[in-house]
Amino acid sequence: MAAPKGNQYGKGKSLRKGKPNKLTKQTKDLLASFVNQNMEQAQEMFDEITKPEEKLKILVSLLKYVVPTLNSVTVDDEAGNNVVRQILEAQRR
């Protein structure tokens, strides 16, 4: 919904679609620069971790920034019943 005429909020700021947000771009650039400058130190710190479960926990937490997350999918029959749930329940019996 468009703001009514004479709206003073955000005056002087463009909210046009597709126009990049300058602050967001500056923040991303700053963070990328920081990560690039500290990559070697981060790798050394990661290599010092001896417990495999700790390393795996770190890797899993970082994966969400690299690999897109999948949405859950349901398969329903004509009656609206979840077919996957029915199969899994039948296997438990």
PyMOL Python script that loads the backbone (N, CA, C, O; Angstrom):
from pymol import cmd

cmd.read_pdbstr("""\
ATOM      1  N   MET A   1       0.841  -1.159   0.000  1.00  0.00           N
ATOM      2  CA  MET A   1       0.000   0.000   0.000  1.00  0.00           C
ATOM      3  C   MET A   1       0.898   1.237   0.000  1.00  0.00           C
ATOM      4  O   MET A   1       1.844   1.314   0.783  1.00  0.00           O
ATOM      5  N   ALA A   2       0.622   2.154  -0.828  1.00  0.00           N
ATOM      6  CA  ALA A   2       1.425   3.373  -0.933  1.00  0.00           C
ATOM      7  C   ALA A   2       1.108   4.306   0.217  1.00  0.00           C
ATOM      8  O   ALA A   2      -0.009   4.332   0.734  1.00  0.00           O
ATOM      9  N   ALA A   3       2.121   5.078   0.608  1.00  0.00           N
ATOM     10  CA  ALA A   3       1.933   6.070   1.670  1.00  0.00           C
ATOM     11  C   ALA A   3       1.079   7.209   1.140  1.00  0.00           C
ATOM     12  O   ALA A   3       1.176   7.557  -0.037  1.00  0.00           O
ATOM     13  N   PRO A   4       0.247   7.793   1.989  1.00  0.00           N
ATOM     14  CA  PRO A   4      -0.591   8.903   1.537  1.00  0.00           C
ATOM     15  C   PRO A   4       0.259  10.120   1.184  1.00  0.00           C
ATOM     16  O   PRO A   4       1.373  10.284   1.682  1.00  0.00           O
ATOM     17  N   LYS A   5      -0.291  10.976   0.309  1.00  0.00           N
ATOM     18  CA  LYS A   5       0.423  12.194  -0.082  1.00  0.00           C
ATOM     19  C   LYS A   5       0.696  13.050   1.134  1.00  0.00           C
ATOM     20  O   LYS A   5      -0.132  13.160   2.039  1.00  0.00           O
ATOM     21  N   GLY A   6       1.874  13.657   1.141  1.00  0.00           N
ATOM     22  CA  GLY A   6       2.238  14.511   2.254  1.00  0.00           C
ATOM     23  C   GLY A   6       2.878  13.747   3.399  1.00  0.00           C
ATOM     24  O   GLY A   6       3.159  14.333   4.444  1.00  0.00           O
ATOM     25  N   ASN A   7       3.116  12.450   3.226  1.00  0.00           N
ATOM     26  CA  ASN A   7       3.755  11.639   4.253  1.00  0.00           C
ATOM     27  C   ASN A   7       5.176  12.140   4.498  1.00  0.00           C
ATOM     28  O   ASN A   7       5.949  12.290   3.551  1.00  0.00           O
ATOM     29  N   GLN A   8       5.524  12.398   5.743  1.00  0.00           N
ATOM     30  CA  GLN A   8       6.843  12.927   6.074  1.00  0.00           C
ATOM     31  C   GLN A   8       7.846  11.830   6.412  1.00  0.00           C
ATOM     32  O   GLN A   8       9.040  12.111   6.516  1.00  0.00           O
ATOM     33  N   TYR A   9       7.400  10.602   6.586  1.00  0.00           N
ATOM     34  CA  TYR A   9       8.302   9.513   6.940  1.00  0.00           C
ATOM     35  C   TYR A   9       9.165   9.140   5.750  1.00  0.00           C
ATOM     36  O   TYR A   9       8.667   8.971   4.638  1.00  0.00           O
ATOM     37  N   GLY A  10      10.446   9.013   5.988  1.00  0.00           N
ATOM     38  CA  GLY A  10      11.359   8.629   4.923  1.00  0.00           C
ATOM     39  C   GLY A  10      11.554   9.707   3.891  1.00  0.00           C
ATOM     40  O   GLY A  10      11.919   9.419   2.751  1.00  0.00           O
ATOM     41  N   LYS A  11      11.317  10.945   4.271  1.00  0.00           N
ATOM     42  CA  LYS A  11      11.429  12.045   3.320  1.00  0.00           C
ATOM     43  C   LYS A  11      12.856  12.116   2.771  1.00  0.00           C
ATOM     44  O   LYS A  11      13.823  12.087   3.533  1.00  0.00           O
ATOM     45  N   GLY A  12      12.974  12.208   1.480  1.00  0.00           N
ATOM     46  CA  GLY A  12      14.278  12.304   0.838  1.00  0.00           C
ATOM     47  C   GLY A  12      14.906  10.954   0.550  1.00  0.00           C
ATOM     48  O   GLY A  12      15.977  10.885  -0.053  1.00  0.00           O
ATOM     49  N   LYS A  13      14.258   9.884   0.972  1.00  0.00           N
ATOM     50  CA  LYS A  13      14.786   8.547   0.719  1.00  0.00           C
ATOM     51  C   LYS A  13      13.967   7.894  -0.378  1.00  0.00           C
ATOM     52  O   LYS A  13      12.742   8.010  -0.410  1.00  0.00           O
ATOM     53  N   SER A  14      14.647   7.214  -1.265  1.00  0.00           N
ATOM     54  CA  SER A  14      13.948   6.537  -2.346  1.00  0.00           C
ATOM     55  C   SER A  14      13.635   5.110  -1.936  1.00  0.00           C
ATOM     56  O   SER A  14      14.509   4.401  -1.437  1.00  0.00           O
ATOM     57  N   LEU A  15      12.427   4.693  -2.135  1.00  0.00           N
ATOM     58  CA  LEU A  15      12.018   3.329  -1.842  1.00  0.00           C
ATOM     59  C   LEU A  15      11.655   2.589  -3.131  1.00  0.00           C
ATOM     60  O   LEU A  15      10.868   1.642  -3.121  1.00  0.00           O
ATOM     61  N   ARG A  16      12.246   3.043  -4.237  1.00  0.00           N
ATOM     62  CA  ARG A  16      11.935   2.412  -5.510  1.00  0.00           C
ATOM     63  C   ARG A  16      12.440   0.974  -5.534  1.00  0.00           C
ATOM     64  O   ARG A  16      13.502   0.661  -4.996  1.00  0.00           O
ATOM     65  N   LYS A  17      11.664   0.118  -6.162  1.00  0.00           N
ATOM     66  CA  LYS A  17      12.027  -1.275  -6.314  1.00  0.00           C
ATOM     67  C   LYS A  17      13.313  -1.400  -7.115  1.00  0.00           C
ATOM     68  O   LYS A  17      13.490  -0.731  -8.134  1.00  0.00           O
ATOM     69  N   GLY A  18      14.207  -2.262  -6.646  1.00  0.00           N
ATOM     70  CA  GLY A  18      15.432  -2.526  -7.390  1.00  0.00           C
ATOM     71  C   GLY A  18      16.569  -1.581  -7.061  1.00  0.00           C
ATOM     72  O   GLY A  18      17.705  -1.815  -7.475  1.00  0.00           O
ATOM     73  N   LYS A  19      16.289  -0.527  -6.331  1.00  0.00           N
ATOM     74  CA  LYS A  19      17.354   0.405  -5.973  1.00  0.00           C
ATOM     75  C   LYS A  19      18.075  -0.152  -4.752  1.00  0.00           C
ATOM     76  O   LYS A  19      17.438  -0.396  -3.728  1.00  0.00           O
ATOM     77  N   PRO A  20      19.390  -0.358  -4.836  1.00  0.00           N
ATOM     78  CA  PRO A  20      20.112  -0.956  -3.715  1.00  0.00           C
ATOM     79  C   PRO A  20      20.172  -0.029  -2.508  1.00  0.00           C
ATOM     80  O   PRO A  20      20.247   1.192  -2.653  1.00  0.00           O
ATOM     81  N   ASN A  21      20.138  -0.609  -1.339  1.00  0.00           N
ATOM     82  CA  ASN A  21      20.250   0.124  -0.095  1.00  0.00           C
ATOM     83  C   ASN A  21      21.731   0.387   0.157  1.00  0.00           C
ATOM     84  O   ASN A  21      22.512  -0.558   0.272  1.00  0.00           O
ATOM     85  N   LYS A  22      22.129   1.657   0.243  1.00  0.00           N
ATOM     86  CA  LYS A  22      23.545   2.006   0.376  1.00  0.00           C
ATOM     87  C   LYS A  22      24.130   1.483   1.676  1.00  0.00           C
ATOM     88  O   LYS A  22      25.260   0.994   1.684  1.00  0.00           O
ATOM     89  N   LEU A  23      23.398   1.572   2.764  1.00  0.00           N
ATOM     90  CA  LEU A  23      23.914   1.127   4.051  1.00  0.00           C
ATOM     91  C   LEU A  23      24.121  -0.388   4.057  1.00  0.00           C
ATOM     92  O   LEU A  23      25.122  -0.876   4.581  1.00  0.00           O
ATOM     93  N   THR A  24      23.182  -1.127   3.480  1.00  0.00           N
ATOM     94  CA  THR A  24      23.314  -2.575   3.412  1.00  0.00           C
ATOM     95  C   THR A  24      24.527  -2.957   2.581  1.00  0.00           C
ATOM     96  O   THR A  24      25.279  -3.852   2.966  1.00  0.00           O
ATOM     97  N   LYS A  25      24.732  -2.299   1.454  1.00  0.00           N
ATOM     98  CA  LYS A  25      25.892  -2.602   0.608  1.00  0.00           C
ATOM     99  C   LYS A  25      27.185  -2.297   1.341  1.00  0.00           C
ATOM    100  O   LYS A  25      28.130  -3.083   1.279  1.00  0.00           O
ATOM    101  N   GLN A  26      27.240  -1.161   2.039  1.00  0.00           N
ATOM    102  CA  GLN A  26      28.450  -0.805   2.785  1.00  0.00           C
ATOM    103  C   GLN A  26      28.729  -1.820   3.893  1.00  0.00           C
ATOM    104  O   GLN A  26      29.878  -2.197   4.123  1.00  0.00           O
ATOM    105  N   THR A  27      27.690  -2.250   4.566  1.00  0.00           N
ATOM    106  CA  THR A  27      27.847  -3.234   5.635  1.00  0.00           C
ATOM    107  C   THR A  27      28.342  -4.555   5.080  1.00  0.00           C
ATOM    108  O   THR A  27      29.253  -5.159   5.647  1.00  0.00           O
ATOM    109  N   LYS A  28      27.757  -5.020   3.974  1.00  0.00           N
ATOM    110  CA  LYS A  28      28.198  -6.275   3.361  1.00  0.00           C
ATOM    111  C   LYS A  28      29.641  -6.179   2.902  1.00  0.00           C
ATOM    112  O   LYS A  28      30.418  -7.115   3.093  1.00  0.00           O
ATOM    113  N   ASP A  29      30.005  -5.063   2.300  1.00  0.00           N
ATOM    114  CA  ASP A  29      31.382  -4.870   1.848  1.00  0.00           C
ATOM    115  C   ASP A  29      32.353  -4.891   3.020  1.00  0.00           C
ATOM    116  O   ASP A  29      33.424  -5.491   2.935  1.00  0.00           O
ATOM    117  N   LEU A  30      31.978  -4.237   4.113  1.00  0.00           N
ATOM    118  CA  LEU A  30      32.822  -4.196   5.303  1.00  0.00           C
ATOM    119  C   LEU A  30      33.004  -5.592   5.890  1.00  0.00           C
ATOM    120  O   LEU A  30      34.118  -5.985   6.236  1.00  0.00           O
ATOM    121  N   LEU A  31      31.909  -6.335   6.001  1.00  0.00           N
ATOM    122  CA  LEU A  31      31.988  -7.696   6.536  1.00  0.00           C
ATOM    123  C   LEU A  31      32.808  -8.613   5.634  1.00  0.00           C
ATOM    124  O   LEU A  31      33.591  -9.426   6.124  1.00  0.00           O
ATOM    125  N   ALA A  32      32.635  -8.486   4.329  1.00  0.00           N
ATOM    126  CA  ALA A  32      33.412  -9.309   3.387  1.00  0.00           C
ATOM    127  C   ALA A  32      34.893  -8.997   3.514  1.00  0.00           C
ATOM    128  O   ALA A  32      35.722  -9.907   3.490  1.00  0.00           O
ATOM    129  N   SER A  33      35.229  -7.744   3.647  1.00  0.00           N
ATOM    130  CA  SER A  33      36.626  -7.343   3.814  1.00  0.00           C
ATOM    131  C   SER A  33      37.197  -7.916   5.106  1.00  0.00           C
ATOM    132  O   SER A  33      38.318  -8.425   5.117  1.00  0.00           O
ATOM    133  N   PHE A  34      36.436  -7.836   6.187  1.00  0.00           N
ATOM    134  CA  PHE A  34      36.878  -8.369   7.479  1.00  0.00           C
ATOM    135  C   PHE A  34      37.120  -9.871   7.398  1.00  0.00           C
ATOM    136  O   PHE A  34      38.138 -10.368   7.879  1.00  0.00           O
ATOM    137  N   VAL A  35      36.185 -10.588   6.790  1.00  0.00           N
ATOM    138  CA  VAL A  35      36.320 -12.038   6.669  1.00  0.00           C
ATOM    139  C   VAL A  35      37.545 -12.384   5.827  1.00  0.00           C
ATOM    140  O   VAL A  35      38.313 -13.272   6.196  1.00  0.00           O
ATOM    141  N   ASN A  36      37.737 -11.697   4.703  1.00  0.00           N
ATOM    142  CA  ASN A  36      38.889 -11.970   3.844  1.00  0.00           C
ATOM    143  C   ASN A  36      40.208 -11.711   4.559  1.00  0.00           C
ATOM    144  O   ASN A  36      41.163 -12.468   4.383  1.00  0.00           O
ATOM    145  N   GLN A  37      40.274 -10.664   5.355  1.00  0.00           N
ATOM    146  CA  GLN A  37      41.507 -10.324   6.055  1.00  0.00           C
ATOM    147  C   GLN A  37      41.812 -11.291   7.196  1.00  0.00           C
ATOM    148  O   GLN A  37      42.970 -11.431   7.590  1.00  0.00           O
ATOM    149  N   ASN A  38      40.795 -11.958   7.731  1.00  0.00           N
ATOM    150  CA  ASN A  38      40.989 -12.847   8.881  1.00  0.00           C
ATOM    151  C   ASN A  38      40.803 -14.322   8.544  1.00  0.00           C
ATOM    152  O   ASN A  38      40.731 -15.156   9.447  1.00  0.00           O
ATOM    153  N   MET A  39      40.725 -14.653   7.270  1.00  0.00           N
ATOM    154  CA  MET A  39      40.476 -16.030   6.858  1.00  0.00           C
ATOM    155  C   MET A  39      41.582 -16.974   7.328  1.00  0.00           C
ATOM    156  O   MET A  39      41.300 -18.067   7.819  1.00  0.00           O
ATOM    157  N   GLU A  40      42.825 -16.556   7.180  1.00  0.00           N
ATOM    158  CA  GLU A  40      43.949 -17.419   7.562  1.00  0.00           C
ATOM    159  C   GLU A  40      43.932 -17.700   9.063  1.00  0.00           C
ATOM    160  O   GLU A  40      44.140 -18.837   9.487  1.00  0.00           O
ATOM    161  N   GLN A  41      43.684 -16.668   9.863  1.00  0.00           N
ATOM    162  CA  GLN A  41      43.632 -16.835  11.315  1.00  0.00           C
ATOM    163  C   GLN A  41      42.456 -17.734  11.711  1.00  0.00           C
ATOM    164  O   GLN A  41      42.585 -18.561  12.613  1.00  0.00           O
ATOM    165  N   ALA A  42      41.333 -17.577  11.050  1.00  0.00           N
ATOM    166  CA  ALA A  42      40.168 -18.415  11.345  1.00  0.00           C
ATOM    167  C   ALA A  42      40.463 -19.874  11.006  1.00  0.00           C
ATOM    168  O   ALA A  42      40.053 -20.773  11.740  1.00  0.00           O
ATOM    169  N   GLN A  43      41.165 -20.117   9.907  1.00  0.00           N
ATOM    170  CA  GLN A  43      41.527 -21.482   9.522  1.00  0.00           C
ATOM    171  C   GLN A  43      42.471 -22.090  10.553  1.00  0.00           C
ATOM    172  O   GLN A  43      42.334 -23.259  10.913  1.00  0.00           O
ATOM    173  N   GLU A  44      43.434 -21.290  11.030  1.00  0.00           N
ATOM    174  CA  GLU A  44      44.365 -21.785  12.044  1.00  0.00           C
ATOM    175  C   GLU A  44      43.623 -22.144  13.335  1.00  0.00           C
ATOM    176  O   GLU A  44      43.905 -23.170  13.955  1.00  0.00           O
ATOM    177  N   MET A  45      42.683 -21.302  13.730  1.00  0.00           N
ATOM    178  CA  MET A  45      41.901 -21.577  14.936  1.00  0.00           C
ATOM    179  C   MET A  45      41.058 -22.840  14.755  1.00  0.00           C
ATOM    180  O   MET A  45      40.933 -23.648  15.676  1.00  0.00           O
ATOM    181  N   PHE A  46      40.488 -23.003  13.575  1.00  0.00           N
ATOM    182  CA  PHE A  46      39.683 -24.200  13.289  1.00  0.00           C
ATOM    183  C   PHE A  46      40.553 -25.447  13.338  1.00  0.00           C
ATOM    184  O   PHE A  46      40.130 -26.480  13.857  1.00  0.00           O
ATOM    185  N   ASP A  47      41.777 -25.359  12.797  1.00  0.00           N
ATOM    186  CA  ASP A  47      42.692 -26.504  12.789  1.00  0.00           C
ATOM    187  C   ASP A  47      43.129 -26.904  14.199  1.00  0.00           C
ATOM    188  O   ASP A  47      43.470 -28.065  14.427  1.00  0.00           O
ATOM    189  N   GLU A  48      43.124 -25.973  15.139  1.00  0.00           N
ATOM    190  CA  GLU A  48      43.526 -26.258  16.518  1.00  0.00           C
ATOM    191  C   GLU A  48      42.459 -27.025  17.296  1.00  0.00           C
ATOM    192  O   GLU A  48      42.759 -27.615  18.334  1.00  0.00           O
ATOM    193  N   ILE A  49      41.234 -27.022  16.814  1.00  0.00           N
ATOM    194  CA  ILE A  49      40.150 -27.753  17.490  1.00  0.00           C
ATOM    195  C   ILE A  49      40.410 -29.240  17.326  1.00  0.00           C
ATOM    196  O   ILE A  49      40.603 -29.728  16.213  1.00  0.00           O
ATOM    197  N   THR A  50      40.413 -29.960  18.452  1.00  0.00           N
ATOM    198  CA  THR A  50      40.753 -31.390  18.405  1.00  0.00           C
ATOM    199  C   THR A  50      39.526 -32.295  18.383  1.00  0.00           C
ATOM    200  O   THR A  50      39.589 -33.406  17.855  1.00  0.00           O
ATOM    201  N   LYS A  51      38.417 -31.839  18.946  1.00  0.00           N
ATOM    202  CA  LYS A  51      37.224 -32.696  19.015  1.00  0.00           C
ATOM    203  C   LYS A  51      36.466 -32.641  17.691  1.00  0.00           C
ATOM    204  O   LYS A  51      36.044 -31.570  17.257  1.00  0.00           O
ATOM    205  N   PRO A  52      36.294 -33.801  17.049  1.00  0.00           N
ATOM    206  CA  PRO A  52      35.580 -33.845  15.765  1.00  0.00           C
ATOM    207  C   PRO A  52      34.151 -33.310  15.852  1.00  0.00           C
ATOM    208  O   PRO A  52      33.664 -32.686  14.910  1.00  0.00           O
ATOM    209  N   GLU A  53      33.472 -33.555  16.992  1.00  0.00           N
ATOM    210  CA  GLU A  53      32.082 -33.089  17.108  1.00  0.00           C
ATOM    211  C   GLU A  53      32.008 -31.566  17.159  1.00  0.00           C
ATOM    212  O   GLU A  53      31.031 -30.981  16.691  1.00  0.00           O
ATOM    213  N   GLU A  54      33.020 -30.925  17.717  1.00  0.00           N
ATOM    214  CA  GLU A  54      33.052 -29.457  17.731  1.00  0.00           C
ATOM    215  C   GLU A  54      33.280 -28.907  16.328  1.00  0.00           C
ATOM    216  O   GLU A  54      32.662 -27.922  15.924  1.00  0.00           O
ATOM    217  N   LYS A  55      34.186 -29.565  15.584  1.00  0.00           N
ATOM    218  CA  LYS A  55      34.437 -29.135  14.201  1.00  0.00           C
ATOM    219  C   LYS A  55      33.182 -29.292  13.356  1.00  0.00           C
ATOM    220  O   LYS A  55      32.835 -28.415  12.565  1.00  0.00           O
ATOM    221  N   LEU A  56      32.511 -30.417  13.536  1.00  0.00           N
ATOM    222  CA  LEU A  56      31.290 -30.670  12.768  1.00  0.00           C
ATOM    223  C   LEU A  56      30.210 -29.658  13.115  1.00  0.00           C
ATOM    224  O   LEU A  56      29.487 -29.195  12.232  1.00  0.00           O
ATOM    225  N   LYS A  57      30.096 -29.311  14.384  1.00  0.00           N
ATOM    226  CA  LYS A  57      29.101 -28.326  14.815  1.00  0.00           C
ATOM    227  C   LYS A  57      29.359 -26.975  14.147  1.00  0.00           C
ATOM    228  O   LYS A  57      28.422 -26.305  13.712  1.00  0.00           O
ATOM    229  N   ILE A  58      30.625 -26.579  14.067  1.00  0.00           N
ATOM    230  CA  ILE A  58      30.984 -25.313  13.419  1.00  0.00           C
ATOM    231  C   ILE A  58      30.666 -25.372  11.934  1.00  0.00           C
ATOM    232  O   ILE A  58      30.088 -24.436  11.382  1.00  0.00           O
ATOM    233  N   LEU A  59      31.044 -26.474  11.283  1.00  0.00           N
ATOM    234  CA  LEU A  59      30.782 -26.611   9.843  1.00  0.00           C
ATOM    235  C   LEU A  59      29.288 -26.560   9.548  1.00  0.00           C
ATOM    236  O   LEU A  59      28.859 -25.898   8.603  1.00  0.00           O
ATOM    237  N   VAL A  60      28.501 -27.255  10.352  1.00  0.00           N
ATOM    238  CA  VAL A  60      27.049 -27.276  10.133  1.00  0.00           C
ATOM    239  C   VAL A  60      26.471 -25.880  10.306  1.00  0.00           C
ATOM    240  O   VAL A  60      25.586 -25.477   9.552  1.00  0.00           O
ATOM    241  N   SER A  61      26.969 -25.129  11.305  1.00  0.00           N
ATOM    242  CA  SER A  61      26.441 -23.785  11.518  1.00  0.00           C
ATOM    243  C   SER A  61      26.820 -22.836  10.376  1.00  0.00           C
ATOM    244  O   SER A  61      26.103 -21.869  10.117  1.00  0.00           O
ATOM    245  N   LEU A  62      27.925 -23.098   9.698  1.00  0.00           N
ATOM    246  CA  LEU A  62      28.353 -22.250   8.583  1.00  0.00           C
ATOM    247  C   LEU A  62      27.708 -22.636   7.255  1.00  0.00           C
ATOM    248  O   LEU A  62      27.645 -21.820   6.336  1.00  0.00           O
ATOM    249  N   LEU A  63      27.231 -23.870   7.149  1.00  0.00           N
ATOM    250  CA  LEU A  63      26.639 -24.340   5.891  1.00  0.00           C
ATOM    251  C   LEU A  63      25.456 -23.504   5.436  1.00  0.00           C
ATOM    252  O   LEU A  63      25.244 -23.337   4.235  1.00  0.00           O
ATOM    253  N   LYS A  64      24.685 -22.979   6.371  1.00  0.00           N
ATOM    254  CA  LYS A  64      23.492 -22.217   5.988  1.00  0.00           C
ATOM    255  C   LYS A  64      23.838 -20.956   5.205  1.00  0.00           C
ATOM    256  O   LYS A  64      22.979 -20.381   4.537  1.00  0.00           O
ATOM    257  N   TYR A  65      25.100 -20.525   5.288  1.00  0.00           N
ATOM    258  CA  TYR A  65      25.513 -19.340   4.542  1.00  0.00           C
ATOM    259  C   TYR A  65      26.045 -19.693   3.155  1.00  0.00           C
ATOM    260  O   TYR A  65      26.315 -18.806   2.346  1.00  0.00           O
ATOM    261  N   VAL A  66      26.194 -20.993   2.881  1.00  0.00           N
ATOM    262  CA  VAL A  66      26.760 -21.435   1.613  1.00  0.00           C
ATOM    263  C   VAL A  66      25.758 -22.243   0.800  1.00  0.00           C
ATOM    264  O   VAL A  66      25.612 -22.044  -0.406  1.00  0.00           O
ATOM    265  N   VAL A  67      25.070 -23.158   1.479  1.00  0.00           N
ATOM    266  CA  VAL A  67      24.131 -24.066   0.813  1.00  0.00           C
ATOM    267  C   VAL A  67      22.719 -23.577   1.071  1.00  0.00           C
ATOM    268  O   VAL A  67      22.363 -23.327   2.223  1.00  0.00           O
ATOM    269  N   PRO A  68      21.899 -23.433   0.031  1.00  0.00           N
ATOM    270  CA  PRO A  68      20.522 -22.987   0.253  1.00  0.00           C
ATOM    271  C   PRO A  68      19.734 -24.015   1.057  1.00  0.00           C
ATOM    272  O   PRO A  68      19.916 -25.221   0.889  1.00  0.00           O
ATOM    273  N   THR A  69      18.865 -23.533   1.924  1.00  0.00           N
ATOM    274  CA  THR A  69      18.053 -24.440   2.723  1.00  0.00           C
ATOM    275  C   THR A  69      16.885 -24.954   1.886  1.00  0.00           C
ATOM    276  O   THR A  69      16.369 -24.257   1.012  1.00  0.00           O
ATOM    277  N   LEU A  70      16.489 -26.166   2.172  1.00  0.00           N
ATOM    278  CA  LEU A  70      15.384 -26.775   1.447  1.00  0.00           C
ATOM    279  C   LEU A  70      14.095 -26.585   2.234  1.00  0.00           C
ATOM    280  O   LEU A  70      14.097 -26.635   3.464  1.00  0.00           O
ATOM    281  N   ASN A  71      13.017 -26.371   1.534  1.00  0.00           N
ATOM    282  CA  ASN A  71      11.710 -26.291   2.171  1.00  0.00           C
ATOM    283  C   ASN A  71      11.166 -27.694   2.332  1.00  0.00           C
ATOM    284  O   ASN A  71      11.420 -28.565   1.500  1.00  0.00           O
ATOM    285  N   SER A  72      10.426 -27.913   3.392  1.00  0.00           N
ATOM    286  CA  SER A  72       9.825 -29.227   3.572  1.00  0.00           C
ATOM    287  C   SER A  72       8.727 -29.412   2.531  1.00  0.00           C
ATOM    288  O   SER A  72       8.058 -28.458   2.133  1.00  0.00           O
ATOM    289  N   VAL A  73       8.558 -30.646   2.104  1.00  0.00           N
ATOM    290  CA  VAL A  73       7.578 -30.957   1.069  1.00  0.00           C
ATOM    291  C   VAL A  73       6.639 -32.022   1.604  1.00  0.00           C
ATOM    292  O   VAL A  73       7.081 -32.996   2.214  1.00  0.00           O
ATOM    293  N   THR A  74       5.368 -31.843   1.383  1.00  0.00           N
ATOM    294  CA  THR A  74       4.408 -32.871   1.768  1.00  0.00           C
ATOM    295  C   THR A  74       3.749 -33.414   0.509  1.00  0.00           C
ATOM    296  O   THR A  74       3.550 -32.706  -0.478  1.00  0.00           O
ATOM    297  N   VAL A  75       3.419 -34.695   0.585  1.00  0.00           N
ATOM    298  CA  VAL A  75       2.736 -35.346  -0.530  1.00  0.00           C
ATOM    299  C   VAL A  75       1.387 -35.796  -0.005  1.00  0.00           C
ATOM    300  O   VAL A  75       1.304 -36.662   0.866  1.00  0.00           O
ATOM    301  N   ASP A  76       0.336 -35.204  -0.540  1.00  0.00           N
ATOM    302  CA  ASP A  76      -1.011 -35.523  -0.081  1.00  0.00           C
ATOM    303  C   ASP A  76      -1.770 -36.273  -1.164  1.00  0.00           C
ATOM    304  O   ASP A  76      -1.568 -36.043  -2.356  1.00  0.00           O
ATOM    305  N   ASP A  77      -2.655 -37.181  -0.729  1.00  0.00           N
ATOM    306  CA  ASP A  77      -3.523 -37.857  -1.689  1.00  0.00           C
ATOM    307  C   ASP A  77      -4.755 -36.999  -1.937  1.00  0.00           C
ATOM    308  O   ASP A  77      -4.834 -35.871  -1.450  1.00  0.00           O
ATOM    309  N   GLU A  78      -5.727 -37.529  -2.700  1.00  0.00           N
ATOM    310  CA  GLU A  78      -6.907 -36.750  -3.061  1.00  0.00           C
ATOM    311  C   GLU A  78      -7.712 -36.323  -1.843  1.00  0.00           C
ATOM    312  O   GLU A  78      -8.380 -35.289  -1.873  1.00  0.00           O
ATOM    313  N   ALA A  79      -7.657 -37.111  -0.766  1.00  0.00           N
ATOM    314  CA  ALA A  79      -8.431 -36.810   0.441  1.00  0.00           C
ATOM    315  C   ALA A  79      -7.694 -35.819   1.352  1.00  0.00           C
ATOM    316  O   ALA A  79      -8.235 -35.392   2.372  1.00  0.00           O
ATOM    317  N   GLY A  80      -6.468 -35.457   0.984  1.00  0.00           N
ATOM    318  CA  GLY A  80      -5.706 -34.506   1.795  1.00  0.00           C
ATOM    319  C   GLY A  80      -4.873 -35.159   2.884  1.00  0.00           C
ATOM    320  O   GLY A  80      -4.347 -34.477   3.763  1.00  0.00           O
ATOM    321  N   ASN A  81      -4.751 -36.489   2.825  1.00  0.00           N
ATOM    322  CA  ASN A  81      -3.950 -37.203   3.825  1.00  0.00           C
ATOM    323  C   ASN A  81      -2.478 -37.173   3.424  1.00  0.00           C
ATOM    324  O   ASN A  81      -2.147 -37.292   2.244  1.00  0.00           O
ATOM    325  N   ASN A  82      -1.607 -37.017   4.402  1.00  0.00           N
ATOM    326  CA  ASN A  82      -0.176 -36.994   4.154  1.00  0.00           C
ATOM    327  C   ASN A  82       0.306 -38.414   3.856  1.00  0.00           C
ATOM    328  O   ASN A  82       0.334 -39.261   4.748  1.00  0.00           O
ATOM    329  N   VAL A  83       0.680 -38.670   2.621  1.00  0.00           N
ATOM    330  CA  VAL A  83       1.064 -40.007   2.166  1.00  0.00           C
ATOM    331  C   VAL A  83       2.355 -40.456   2.840  1.00  0.00           C
ATOM    332  O   VAL A  83       2.467 -41.616   3.236  1.00  0.00           O
ATOM    333  N   VAL A  84       3.337 -39.556   2.980  1.00  0.00           N
ATOM    334  CA  VAL A  84       4.626 -39.915   3.586  1.00  0.00           C
ATOM    335  C   VAL A  84       4.415 -40.335   5.038  1.00  0.00           C
ATOM    336  O   VAL A  84       5.007 -41.315   5.490  1.00  0.00           O
ATOM    337  N   ARG A  85       3.582 -39.609   5.766  1.00  0.00           N
ATOM    338  CA  ARG A  85       3.308 -39.965   7.165  1.00  0.00           C
ATOM    339  C   ARG A  85       2.655 -41.339   7.251  1.00  0.00           C
ATOM    340  O   ARG A  85       2.983 -42.128   8.137  1.00  0.00           O
ATOM    341  N   GLN A  86       1.734 -41.630   6.337  1.00  0.00           N
ATOM    342  CA  GLN A  86       1.067 -42.925   6.351  1.00  0.00           C
ATOM    343  C   GLN A  86       2.064 -44.054   6.111  1.00  0.00           C
ATOM    344  O   GLN A  86       1.992 -45.098   6.759  1.00  0.00           O
ATOM    345  N   ILE A  87       2.987 -43.845   5.188  1.00  0.00           N
ATOM    346  CA  ILE A  87       4.003 -44.887   4.887  1.00  0.00           C
ATOM    347  C   ILE A  87       4.890 -45.108   6.101  1.00  0.00           C
ATOM    348  O   ILE A  87       5.160 -46.251   6.468  1.00  0.00           O
ATOM    349  N   LEU A  88       5.352 -44.018   6.737  1.00  0.00           N
ATOM    350  CA  LEU A  88       6.226 -44.146   7.896  1.00  0.00           C
ATOM    351  C   LEU A  88       5.528 -44.817   9.065  1.00  0.00           C
ATOM    352  O   LEU A  88       6.133 -45.628   9.765  1.00  0.00           O
ATOM    353  N   GLU A  89       4.252 -44.485   9.286  1.00  0.00           N
ATOM    354  CA  GLU A  89       3.506 -45.130  10.365  1.00  0.00           C
ATOM    355  C   GLU A  89       3.284 -46.598  10.087  1.00  0.00           C
ATOM    356  O   GLU A  89       3.309 -47.408  11.013  1.00  0.00           O
ATOM    357  N   ALA A  90       3.069 -46.962   8.842  1.00  0.00           N
ATOM    358  CA  ALA A  90       2.877 -48.360   8.470  1.00  0.00           C
ATOM    359  C   ALA A  90       4.167 -49.157   8.683  1.00  0.00           C
ATOM    360  O   ALA A  90       4.112 -50.332   9.045  1.00  0.00           O
ATOM    361  N   GLN A  91       5.318 -48.533   8.463  1.00  0.00           N
ATOM    362  CA  GLN A  91       6.601 -49.220   8.646  1.00  0.00           C
ATOM    363  C   GLN A  91       6.895 -49.445  10.134  1.00  0.00           C
ATOM    364  O   GLN A  91       7.557 -50.420  10.489  1.00  0.00           O
ATOM    365  N   ARG A  92       6.418 -48.567  10.993  1.00  0.00           N
ATOM    366  CA  ARG A  92       6.658 -48.714  12.438  1.00  0.00           C
ATOM    367  C   ARG A  92       5.898 -49.902  13.008  1.00  0.00           C
ATOM    368  O   ARG A  92       6.333 -50.500  13.992  1.00  0.00           O
ATOM    369  N   ARG A  93       4.781 -50.246  12.407  1.00  0.00           N
ATOM    370  CA  ARG A  93       3.946 -51.346  12.930  1.00  0.00           C
ATOM    371  C   ARG A  93       4.518 -52.662  12.645  1.00  0.00           C
ATOM    372  O   ARG A  93       3.938 -53.682  13.018  1.00  0.00           O
TER     373      ARG A  93
END
""", "prot")
cmd.dss("prot")
cmd.show_as("cartoon", "prot")
cmd.util.cbc("prot")
cmd.orient("prot")
